[in-house]
């Protein structure tokens, strides 16, 4: 079955998957930033992304 997702839905599911993996590894955001070389601010910005309703979801 074909499933169409809005870009925000894809980003939100990716953020949730990344957080789940980080927690499974028992890493804090600070430790992950140090280990990966990505700034802590970038990690926090990505982690804060929440799925916002698109037009089609508001009218279901």
N, C-alpha and C positions, 0 to 999 in steps of 0.2 A: 504494500500500500504506500502511496506517495504522501508524504507529510510536508506541508509548507510551514515554515517558521519565519517569523520576523527576525531581523538582526538582533534586536534586544532580547528575544527569547533564546537565541543561540548563545549570546554572551552570558546571559543569566545561568543557563545550564552549564556552560563551561566554568563559570565562577563557582558554582555549587560543587561540581566535580573536583576542581582544584582544591577547594577547602576540605572536602571529604578525604582526599589523598593526603593533604598536609596533616590533618588530624589523625589519620591512620598511622602515619609515620611519627606521630607525637612531636611534631615540630611547632614551635611558636612562630608567629610572623617574623619576629626579630631573627630567629635562627634561620628561617628560610631565606630571608633577605641576605644574610651573611653568606649562607651556603651557595646561593644561586647567583649572587652578584647583582641582583635587581634591588633597586632602592626600596626601602620600607614604605615610602609614600606611594610608589607605584603599586606595590602589593596591596596596600590598604585601599587605594582607589579602585583597583580591580575587584577586591573582595566586597566593597560596599555596593557594587552594582546590583540592583534589584530589578526584577521583571516589572515593567510598567505596562498597564493594559494598552493594547493597540486599539484602533478604531473598531476592528471586527469583534474584539472581546467585550467591548463595552455594550454592544448591542445584541448579545446572545440571549 
